Amino acid sequence: MIRFSTLWLHPRPSACRYRPIEPHDRRLLPLSESDYPDVTRYYAEISHGNLLRYRIDENPCRVQVVQTVDTVHYVLRAMTRNILPLSELGVPASIQKYLLAPDLKGLLLIAGPQNSGKTTLAGSLVRERIERYGGAAQVIEDPPELDLDGVYKNGIIQQLDARAADVGVHGFDGAAWLATDALRADTDILFLGEVRFAQEAHTVVEKSAIDALVVTTIHASGVHTAVERLVSLSSERWGSEESANMIADALSMVLHLELSTQSVQGGESTKILRIKPLIVSGDSGHGIRSAIRARRFSELLSTSKIQIAQITNRRPT
């Protein structure tokens, strides 16, 4: 079996390449000839079924179709199967207490650069809350990155691929359409994978006003820029002032993540997770909400301190 983080499938097996699972190894390696029958079968099954997800020996992979000038490639990204609890991700106990509070509602915005663990933390939170309290969650990603879909003891997580939505009929992007439809299904938690465009920003802000927890991620350099970017994206529909007012009311918490890896003795590695929380809900968040309404985003920089955790010998997310 090929152990890969990403596998590039080509109709000619000798042209297939894979990236090893070791952190920081960016090489694309050729397959051995003994793997040719397997990758030939993978290519045929994916192309015949037009699949967006594929399993290799029960290991889930997300599929991206790439049409080059010569042929069709399929890029398989290995999905995270082992969804760790928040405690094992290095989330400090004080933040865990807030994230796992039974009455947590509104918009939870998880920010950070690429590969900082935003999606991993969001998926862990959704699963842990469903396992602890039960209920229904919908997870909408483009494409799916985590293996969350399934029935739990007192709940269910429905994982949807935004690419499967009929965008032409609905008139806007698939993620926004599915999120709009999700809360009609009596959903307790909505996880929209990432806010990148105006329609997704409108959707998560609007749905946060309903009695549900809405979780999403956004690329940003800090808690203040995360809120500022969300206001900017939402302004396309509501204008800057109205967007700031709505987001000040909707936000429950912003978490900014930074993840780095340090080598230690014995060939192991240590991940350094830096989390800066911005708690907006409750009486303590009055000043924060006022700053957001006034669009004084730089004032959010001094509202909380960075918390640091170390997690030894785990692969970076």
Summary of the structure (lengths in Angstrom):
residues: 317
radius of gyration: 20.6
end to end distance: 22.4
largest distance: 64.3
contacts: 992
relative contact order: 0.12
helix: 39%
strand: 30%
